[in-house]
């Protein structure tokens, strides 16, 4: 029996490993690595931005987020750079796998401590594995998944009087120096502290857990043992740029992605919310039918789930945190009849076959994206453009695409500096970059805003993809094509380089639209119900003088994909059929 359980556990973890062995596609990993390298070389934490030429000292002094970005992740940066120094990018991928496996093992142990046996436990781990596989990354953010799972496990142990709960403050201090997500642990500690004090008001026979109160207080104070204390809360509340947030996919809510034909986040969110609601209803049932103080006893868990569920609706980046906290807390829903049913069915190997089938499906769906068929670094990054820049020894300031900033830091520092990257340590720069890439309508001294911004920073070269991550055409593309001051000198796999300098070779600018067409087709294959790449296809064809091709392509799309009817695709088709131009910014 024990051998059978070990085999099943190995199959599940093996499938998770296989699904996680994919190329690096985390835009921020590279600047985290560069920061770790900088700290090792200088033996101190950076006080000023060492990587971007657009960040002024004044901007950093006025911006709390600047210091947070430069120093908050120092321990994670050193860990990642240390691993990279020994084993390269393959080591970073292995670290990713280890973080997820440890997260799952901690949740497994947590569920066991709450009375779930191995098979029911594994069945609950499957959906968590599914979520974490779809949130794979290589930033310190992933470490917060592990620390949250460990924090909740040790918190439960502390409530039960188990000695391993005494490790909680140490875990929290490590978390606080790895990632800003540690404030979630502080918020949970605050909720537990408040509810523990609140219970005796309505539950007269309840004896305060003074040890729990002491440890929650220690944890809240331990949050100050990092370079920034709790300043990250101020930054989140008062230093958020709407234009920057609008350009970051993971900052959007789950329902935003319905418009792109991606229902994954909505499904995860809906199932998670249903489980949380079921948990609350079960507590209400016990409260009023069994004459137990069920809600008062679980008040901290109810508030934690409510807090995380609200966060998960605001941004998809919080959904995994909600799921990690949710499953152990709702485990009582599965410890009774569900567990008994699973154990009965195990006599016929039904749950085992289900777990094996899910594991095989996970491996088969991930196979084409794994390192078996791909290099360690995703083809999303313009390695061909980087090679071109190095071979030509191009000098002068570049304006670069936001997503590629970290990659350019890693490739070029200290020889070149970036305009913008995922750190966005200056709100002014972040807003300026978004204004350029979106070709904002404002003008300064009769000059388009994008041009005025580029001139103000003495930009000589521009490197951008023709379309963004959603498949929409980059709106600055058309003015660059129309502006005779800018010449196209490179057309890569997914990147374009424009310059004002006399650099050869020079290509017809129409090739930029041809690349947009090619890239849009790839997005359509991945997200066939997303209207944006179809619009890009039509816009690019129109700019190339192929209005008839644009009409034909949109008609075929609407015929094959009924979900596109009533969207901007149908509106664009109507405009073309009426002989009108599709607005560049139509989306």
LOLUMTOR-507877 format. One line per field, with one value per residue (C-alpha): residue number from 0; residue in one letter; x, y, z. Coordinates in pm, whole numbers, always signed. Example, Ala and Ser with C-alpha at 12.3 -4.5 7.8 and 13.67 -1.06 7.14 Angstrom:
k = c(0	1) $
r = c(A	S) $
x = c(+1230	+1367) $
y = c(-450	-106) $
z = c(+780	+714) $
***
This chain:
k = c(0	1	2	3	4	5	6	7	8	9	10	11	12	13	14	15	16	17	18	19	20	21	22	23	24	25	26	27	28	29	30	31	32	33	34	35	36	37	38	39	40	41	42	43	44	45	46	47	48	49	50	51	52	53	54	55	56	57	58	59	60	61	62	63	64	65	66	67	68	69	70	71	72	73	74	75	76	77	78	79	80	81	82	83	84	85	86	87	88	89	90	91	92	93	94	95	96	97	98	99	100	101	102	103	104	105	106	107	108	109	110	111	112	113	114	115	116	117	118	119	120	121	122	123	124	125	126	127	128	129	130	131	132	133	134	135	136	137	138	139	140	141	142	143	144	145	146	147	148	149	150	151	152	153	154	155	156	157	158	159	160	161	162	163	164	165	166	167	168	169	170	171	172	173	174	175	176	177	178	179	180	181	182	183	184	185	186	187	188	189	190	191	192	193	194	195	196	197	198	199	200	201	202	203	204	205	206	207	208	209	210	211	212	213	214	215	216	217	218	219	220	221	222	223	224	225	226	227	228	229	230	231	232	233	234	235	236	237	238	239	240	241	242	243	244	245	246	247	248	249	250	251	252	253	254	255	256	257	258	259	260	261	262	263	264	265	266	267	268	269	270	271	272	273	274	275	276	277	278	279	280	281	282	283	284	285	286	287	288	289	290	291	292	293	294	295	296	297	298	299	300	301	302	303	304	305	306	307	308	309	310	311	312	313	314	315	316	317	318	319	320	321	322	323	324	325	326	327	328	329	330	331	332	333	334	335	336	337	338	339	340	341	342	343	344	345	346	347	348	349	350	351	352	353	354	355	356	357	358	359	360	361	362	363	364	365	366	367	368	369	370	371	372	373	374	375	376	377	378	379	380	381	382	383	384	385	386	387	388	389	390	391	392	393	394	395	396	397	398	399	400	401	402	403	404	405	406	407	408	409	410	411	412	413	414	415	416	417	418	419	420	421	422	423	424	425	426	427	428	429	430	431	432	433	434	435	436	437	438	439	440	441	442	443	444	445	446	447	448	449	450	451	452	453	454	455	456	457	458	459	460	461	462	463	464	465	466	467	468	469	470	471	472	473	474	475	476	477	478	479	480	481	482	483	484	485	486	487	488	489	490	491	492	493	494	495	496	497	498	499	500	501	502	503	504	505	506	507	508	509	510	511	512	513	514	515	516	517	518	519	520	521	522	523	524	525	526	527	528	529	530	531	532	533	534	535	536	537	538	539	540	541	542	543	544	545	546	547	548	549	550	551	552	553	554	555	556	557	558	559	560	561	562	563	564	565	566	567	568	569	570	571	572	573	574	575	576	577	578	579	580	581	582	583	584	585	586) $
r = c(X	X	X	X	X	X	X	X	X	X	X	X	X	X	X	X	X	X	X	X	X	X	X	X	X	X	X	X	X	X	X	X	X	X	X	X	X	X	X	X	X	X	X	X	X	X	X	X	X	X	X	X	X	X	X	X	X	X	X	X	X	X	X	X	X	X	X	X	X	X	X	X	X	X	X	X	X	X	X	X	X	X	X	X	X	X	X	X	X	X	X	X	X	X	X	X	X	X	X	X	X	X	X	X	X	X	X	X	X	X	X	X	X	X	X	X	X	X	X	X	X	X	X	X	X	X	X	X	X	X	X	X	X	X	X	X	X	X	X	X	X	X	X	X	X	X	X	X	X	X	X	X	X	X	X	X	X	X	X	X	X	X	X	X	X	X	X	X	X	X	X	X	X	X	X	X	X	X	X	X	X	X	X	X	X	X	X	X	X	X	X	X	X	X	X	X	X	X	X	X	X	X	X	X	X	X	X	X	X	X	X	X	X	X	X	X	X	X	X	X	X	X	X	X	X	X	X	X	X	X	X	X	X	X	X	X	X	X	X	X	X	X	X	X	X	X	X	X	X	X	X	X	X	X	X	X	X	X	X	X	X	X	X	X	X	X	X	X	X	X	X	X	X	X	X	X	X	X	X	X	X	X	X	X	X	X	X	X	X	X	X	X	X	X	X	X	X	X	X	X	X	X	X	X	X	X	X	X	X	X	X	X	X	X	X	X	X	X	X	X	X	X	X	X	X	X	X	X	X	X	X	X	X	X	X	X	X	X	X	X	X	X	X	X	X	X	X	X	X	X	X	X	X	X	X	X	X	X	X	X	X	X	X	X	X	X	X	X	X	X	X	X	X	X	X	X	X	X	X	X	X	X	X	X	X	X	X	X	X	X	X	X	X	X	X	X	X	X	X	X	X	X	X	X	X	X	X	X	X	X	X	X	X	X	X	X	X	X	X	X	X	X	X	X	X	X	X	X	X	X	X	X	X	X	X	X	X	X	X	X	X	X	X	X	X	X	X	X	X	X	X	X	X	X	X	X	X	X	X	X	X	X	X	X	X	X	X	X	X	X	X	X	X	X	X	X	X	X	X	X	X	X	X	X	X	X	X	X	X	X	X	X	X	X	X	X	X	X	X	X	X	X	X	X	X	X	X	X	X	X	X	X	X	X	X	X	X	X	X	X	X	X	X	X	X	X	X	X	X	X	X	X	X	X	X	X	X	X	X	X	X	X	X	X	X	X	X	X	X	X	X	X	X	X	X	X	X	X	X	X	X	X	X	X	X	X	X	X	X	X	X	X	X	X	X	X	X	X	X	X	X	X	X	X	X	X	X) $
x = c(+0	+280	+460	+145	+113	+480	+438	+128	+300	+604	+382	+210	+536	+700	+420	+456	+833	+783	+531	+763	+1072	+995	+1202	+1246	+976	+980	+1057	+1180	+1419	+1698	+1706	+1683	+1990	+2167	+2088	+2227	+2543	+2571	+2536	+2810	+3044	+2986	+2925	+2641	+2281	+2225	+2119	+2077	+1946	+2250	+2072	+1849	+1963	+1619	+1610	+1719	+1836	+1559	+1295	+1432	+1434	+1069	+960	+947	+903	+1249	+1430	+1193	+1263	+1638	+1673	+1366	+1463	+1831	+1827	+1635	+1863	+2172	+2019	+1927	+2258	+2448	+2261	+2314	+2688	+2717	+2467	+2351	+1991	+1927	+1989	+1729	+1476	+1560	+1509	+1165	+1078	+1204	+999	+677	+753	+828	+508	+305	+482	+411	+43	+41	+178	-73	-364	-232	-220	-586	-688	-678	-520	-289	-529	-787	-491	-342	-679	-687	-326	-408	-597	-330	-65	-266	-273	+96	+195	+12	+181	+533	+792	+1140	+1091	+1096	+718	+720	+900	+601	+390	+620	+645	+268	+209	+476	+345	-10	+114	+327	+47	-184	+85	+125	-251	-231	+63	+315	+677	+742	+511	+791	+974	+712	+903	+1221	+1030	+870	+1205	+1339	+1021	+1053	+1396	+1294	+981	+740	+461	+563	+308	+45	+188	+179	-184	-271	-92	-286	-617	-536	-437	-756	-992	-823	-895	-1247	-1363	-1420	-1666	-1920	-1770	-1761	-1609	-1322	-975	-733	-435	-173	+113	-58	-107	+261	+382	+148	+286	+644	+572	+431	+743	+972	+842	+1064	+1378	+1431	+1571	+1229	+1012	+647	+700	+582	+226	+256	+399	+116	-151	-13	+254	+73	+76	-247	-72	+195	-61	-263	+39	+103	-110	-88	-219	-555	-853	-956	-1259	-1044	-907	-1250	-1221	-903	-1063	-875	-1115	-853	-841	-1218	-1254	-991	-1143	-1498	-1411	-1206	-1484	-1737	-1519	-1479	-1854	-1919	-1684	-1867	-2207	-2085	-1975	-2316	-2484	-2284	-2346	-2725	-2802	-2540	-2535	-2162	-1964	-1831	-1803	-1638	-1380	-1294	-1329	-964	-983	-1305	-1148	-829	-1028	-1246	-937	-764	-1077	-1120	-754	-787	-1074	-864	-561	-479	-140	-323	-523	-249	-223	-598	-582	-281	-462	-802	-739	-609	-880	-1165	-1021	-1299	-1536	-1341	-1253	-1587	-1793	-1560	-1262	-1460	-1579	-1224	-1097	-1379	-1314	-944	-1026	-1092	-802	-1043	-873	-531	-630	-776	-452	-239	-465	-441	-63	-33	-257	-38	+278	+127	-14	+313	+548	+582	+669	+932	+1311	+1298	+1193	+1307	+1612	+1646	+1555	+1220	+1221	+1006	+1327	+1499	+1834	+1881	+1838	+2082	+2340	+2288	+2340	+2658	+2799	+2729	+2855	+2565	+2615	+2366	+2044	+1785	+1414	+1322	+1000	+897	+889	+1240	+1407	+1528	+1665	+1859	+1999	+2135	+2274	+2427	+2510	+2746	+2806	+2449	+2159	+1787	+1501	+1252	+1227	+1004	+1137	+980	+1169	+1045	+674	+764	+966	+700	+433	+663	+735	+363	+291	+547	+439	+69	+135	-56	-266	-122	+120	+403	+506	+321	+522	+361	+407	+601	+852	+886	+957	+1217	+1386	+1389	+1586	+1814	+1694	+1879	+1741	+1416	+1374	+1017	+805	+545	+268	+224	+171	-206	-163	-252	-35	+202	+48	+381	+461	+265	+416	+765	+693	+558	+839	+1129	+1372	+1350	+1504	+1442	+1774	+1672	+1380	+1412	+1204	+980	+1162	+1226	+1507	+1460	+1740	+1815	+2184	+2351	+2366	+2336	+2159	+1832	+1508	+1172	+957	+669	+852	+744	+381	+479	+637	+322	+121	+352	+350	-27	-75	+122	-98	-411	-288	-248	-564	-806	-1093	-885	-1003	-683	-452	-727	-747	-369	-386	-645	-461	-129	-286	-459	-132	+30	-241	-426	-773	-924	-694	-796	-1166	-1118	-922	-1183	-1468	-1294	-1226	-1592	-1703	-1466	-1495	-1854	-1726	-1577	-1918	-2027	-1667	-1437	-1354	-1705	-1695	-1361	-1499	-1796	-1563	-1353	-1658	-1777	-1443	-1324	-991	-965	-855	-506	-612	-923	-919) $
y = c(+0	+238	+156	+236	+576	+654	+569	+789	+1082	+1039	+1040	+1364	+1541	+1406	+1549	+1886	+1880	+1800	+2082	+2332	+2247	+2517	+2807	+3122	+3373	+3595	+3951	+4053	+3765	+3934	+4257	+4054	+3860	+4182	+4331	+4022	+4050	+4422	+4353	+4086	+4315	+4622	+4440	+4674	+4743	+4990	+5338	+5475	+5307	+5151	+5033	+5305	+5637	+5791	+5768	+6090	+6104	+6355	+6113	+5838	+6062	+6154	+5797	+5545	+5263	+5333	+5227	+4932	+4801	+4850	+4684	+4480	+4158	+4154	+3804	+3653	+3834	+3689	+3342	+3352	+3501	+3249	+2961	+3116	+3152	+2776	+2634	+2904	+2944	+2572	+2623	+2901	+2664	+2395	+2653	+2726	+2357	+2323	+2621	+2475	+2123	+2255	+2462	+2152	+1941	+2203	+2213	+1830	+1829	+2097	+1890	+1580	+1775	+1863	+1500	+1429	+1100	+1061	+997	+1267	+1494	+1431	+1489	+1835	+1900	+1843	+2175	+2362	+2207	+2317	+2675	+2690	+2540	+2826	+3080	+2956	+3226	+3301	+3612	+3643	+3659	+3278	+3255	+3425	+3122	+2898	+3136	+3184	+2807	+2763	+3059	+2919	+2569	+2694	+2926	+2625	+2439	+2734	+2740	+2371	+2434	+2246	+2356	+2385	+2687	+2873	+2893	+3139	+3465	+3330	+3229	+3574	+3756	+3552	+3627	+4000	+4007	+3797	+3969	+4249	+3992	+3945	+4216	+3950	+3751	+4067	+4126	+3766	+3804	+4124	+3954	+3659	+3896	+4101	+3803	+3634	+3941	+3966	+3609	+3645	+3928	+3680	+3352	+3403	+3064	+3116	+3141	+3372	+3204	+3439	+3259	+3310	+3680	+3713	+3548	+3751	+4067	+3947	+3873	+4220	+4373	+4136	+4291	+4591	+4374	+4447	+4752	+4916	+4805	+4830	+5116	+4882	+4938	+5314	+5257	+5021	+5264	+5597	+5539	+5332	+5459	+5385	+5398	+5154	+4921	+4923	+4790	+4498	+4191	+4036	+4358	+4314	+4137	+3788	+3913	+4139	+3834	+3722	+3991	+3821	+3478	+3355	+3205	+3031	+3290	+3321	+2943	+2929	+3227	+3094	+2750	+2904	+3144	+2858	+2660	+2963	+3022	+2652	+2674	+2977	+2812	+2497	+2712	+2881	+2540	+2422	+2751	+2735	+2362	+2201	+2479	+2525	+2849	+2742	+3087	+3242	+2962	+3007	+3386	+3445	+3200	+3358	+3706	+3578	+3413	+3722	+3943	+3720	+3667	+4045	+4078	+3799	+3981	+4295	+4128	+3783	+3794	+3731	+3427	+3170	+3325	+3284	+2919	+2835	+2968	+2836	+2463	+2388	+2606	+2435	+2087	+2010	+2002	+1700	+1520	+1345	+1176	+1278	+1114	+801	+777	+816	+542	+308	+373	+309	-60	-46	+196	+468	+769	+631	+603	+954	+1093	+906	+1022	+1384	+1352	+1206	+1482	+1744	+1602	+1563	+1917	+2068	+1855	+2090	+2380	+2200	+2211	+1890	+2104	+2453	+2643	+2761	+3121	+3185	+3298	+3591	+3777	+3937	+3761	+3823	+4199	+4195	+4019	+4279	+4568	+4410	+4333	+4686	+4837	+5080	+5378	+5622	+5596	+5333	+5350	+4992	+4797	+4768	+4385	+4360	+4611	+4352	+4133	+4429	+4513	+4160	+4163	+4512	+4643	+4824	+4919	+5037	+5155	+5110	+5356	+5146	+4800	+4604	+4784	+5116	+5299	+5632	+5700	+5979	+5741	+5470	+5715	+5850	+5499	+5420	+5750	+5663	+5305	+5402	+5706	+5935	+6200	+6504	+6745	+6959	+7264	+7125	+6806	+6465	+6367	+6049	+6252	+6518	+6253	+6079	+6411	+6509	+6194	+6221	+5885	+5778	+5425	+5240	+4866	+4738	+4440	+4515	+4381	+4361	+4053	+4062	+4067	+4434	+4635	+4878	+5217	+5397	+5180	+5385	+5725	+5572	+5433	+5771	+5979	+6023	+6090	+5728	+5450	+5076	+4893	+4558	+4318	+4018	+3725	+3949	+4282	+4598	+4850	+5207	+5464	+5827	+5751	+5653	+5282	+5018	+4822	+5008	+4821	+4932	+5031	+4830	+4522	+4627	+4561	+4230	+4128	+4240	+4007	+3715	+3770	+3817	+3476	+3316	+3481	+3365	+3004	+3035	+3239	+3188	+3378	+3686	+3967	+4176	+3973	+3965	+4345	+4363	+4136	+4368	+4691	+4562	+4440	+4773	+4964	+4738	+4830	+4504	+4611	+4316	+4075	+4239	+4198	+3837	+3755	+3908	+3734	+3397	+3468	+3546	+3237	+3003	+3172	+3264	+3397	+3692	+3813	+4133	+4224	+4485	+4233	+4263	+4645	+4658	+4444	+4680	+4980	+4813	+4704	+5065	+5177	+5335	+5297	+5102	+5341	+5247	+5251	+5041	+4746) $
z = c(+0	+95	-231	-430	-261	-327	-695	-728	-554	-781	-1091	-987	-901	-1218	-1431	-1258	-1320	-1688	-1732	-1563	-1770	-2025	-2162	-1955	-2046	-1738	-1843	-1499	-1434	-1625	-1425	-1105	-1219	-1316	-975	-801	-1008	-927	-552	-568	-762	-543	-211	-122	-221	-505	-401	-753	-1066	-1237	-1554	-1709	-1856	-1803	-1422	-1255	-895	-821	-951	-729	-421	-479	-548	-261	-511	-656	-339	-295	-646	-606	-265	-161	-342	-247	-95	-386	-633	-467	-459	-828	-939	-728	-892	-1236	-1172	-1113	-1361	-1603	-1711	-1670	-1298	-1293	-1451	-1194	-916	-1064	-1049	-691	-571	-712	-583	-236	-244	-331	-66	+202	+101	+100	+457	+556	+424	+600	+926	+870	+843	+468	+367	+70	-219	-136	-68	-413	-578	-419	-520	-887	-935	-736	-963	-1266	-1140	-1051	-1387	-1559	-1332	-1380	-1368	-1244	-1034	-654	-694	-726	-394	-233	-337	-132	+162	+179	+182	+451	+653	+665	+749	+1039	+1152	+1179	+1374	+1610	+1676	+1771	+2005	+1790	+1827	+1456	+1463	+1645	+1310	+1182	+1259	+1095	+782	+776	+800	+506	+311	+385	+220	-79	-210	-127	-106	+258	+344	+279	+570	+782	+685	+778	+1112	+1176	+1093	+1321	+1603	+1567	+1546	+1841	+2053	+1909	+1982	+2359	+2295	+2150	+2266	+2645	+2728	+2483	+2637	+2460	+2296	+2441	+2268	+1933	+2008	+2102	+1784	+1562	+1721	+1671	+1307	+1243	+1400	+1208	+887	+957	+928	+560	+377	+336	+625	+519	+271	-3	+126	+72	-275	-373	-253	-370	-634	-894	-1250	-1435	-1772	-1654	-1497	-1820	-2009	-1770	-1839	-1493	-1335	-1509	-1359	-1478	-1670	-1888	-2067	-2185	-2454	-2579	-2593	-2286	-2029	-1814	-1537	-1518	-1479	-1203	-1027	-1054	-915	-633	-542	-545	-301	-73	-77	-3	+293	+431	+383	+561	+855	+860	+853	+1153	+1331	+1312	+1300	+1521	+1782	+1746	+1736	+1398	+1242	+1549	+1562	+1195	+1185	+1093	+802	+677	+677	+508	+229	+190	+168	-88	-297	-334	-435	-692	-862	-902	-1063	-1196	-1020	-690	-803	-711	-364	-320	-433	-211	+97	-7	-43	+309	+463	+277	+342	+596	+298	+169	+492	+541	+273	-6	+162	+242	-120	-253	-25	-130	-498	-438	-408	-783	-854	-971	-802	-894	-1260	-1250	-1107	-1362	-1648	-1531	-1506	-1856	-1992	-1820	-1975	-2323	-2336	-2215	-2427	-2726	-2498	-2292	-2316	-2519	-2817	-2715	-2599	-2238	-2332	-2501	-2864	-2743	-2668	-2969	-2954	-3328	-3278	-2984	-3201	-3477	-3232	-3098	-3443	-3569	-3240	-3247	-3015	-2869	-2672	-2757	-2692	-2610	-2565	-2197	-2190	-2331	-2098	-1846	-2125	-2268	-1923	-1897	-2251	-2264	-1916	-1853	-2217	-2280	-2067	-2123	-2157	-1960	-1807	-1572	-1264	-1373	-1098	-1233	-1288	-1529	-1744	-1730	-1844	-2116	-2249	-2261	-2436	-2703	-2765	-2771	-2994	-2757	-2932	-2748	-2912	-2774	-2979	-3284	-3252	-3183	-2821	-2906	-3109	-2838	-2577	-2792	-2864	-2496	-2413	-2720	-2852	-3167	-3213	-3147	-3098	-3073	-3175	-3443	-3215	-2837	-2620	-2683	-3061	-3109	-3348	-3175	-3242	-3279	-3581	-3833	-3741	-3752	-4097	-4212	-4058	-4306	-4018	-3910	-4118	-4082	-4044	-3898	-3941	-3715	-3604	-3393	-3370	-3567	-3529	-3652	-3643	-3715	-3779	-4108	-4037	-4307	-4436	-4494	-4565	-4703	-4407	-4548	-4414	-4066	-4163	-4320	-3987	-3806	-4031	-3959	-3582	-3574	-3736	-3452	-3190	-3375	-3353	-2975	-2908	-3199	-3030	-2952	-3187	-3161	-3391	-3657	-3637	-3668	-3971	-4130	-4040	-4172	-4496	-4542	-4492	-4752	-4999	-4965	-4853	-5038	-4850	-4523	-4606	-4710	-4395	-4165	-4347	-4309	-3942	-3871	-4060	-3872	-3533	-3439	-3106	-3297	-3415	-3250	-3165	-3317	-3592	-3735	-3700	-3884	-4165	-4203	-4229	-4499	-4695	-4688	-4829	-4506	-4326	-4000	-3723	-3611	-3246	-3294	-3057) $
***
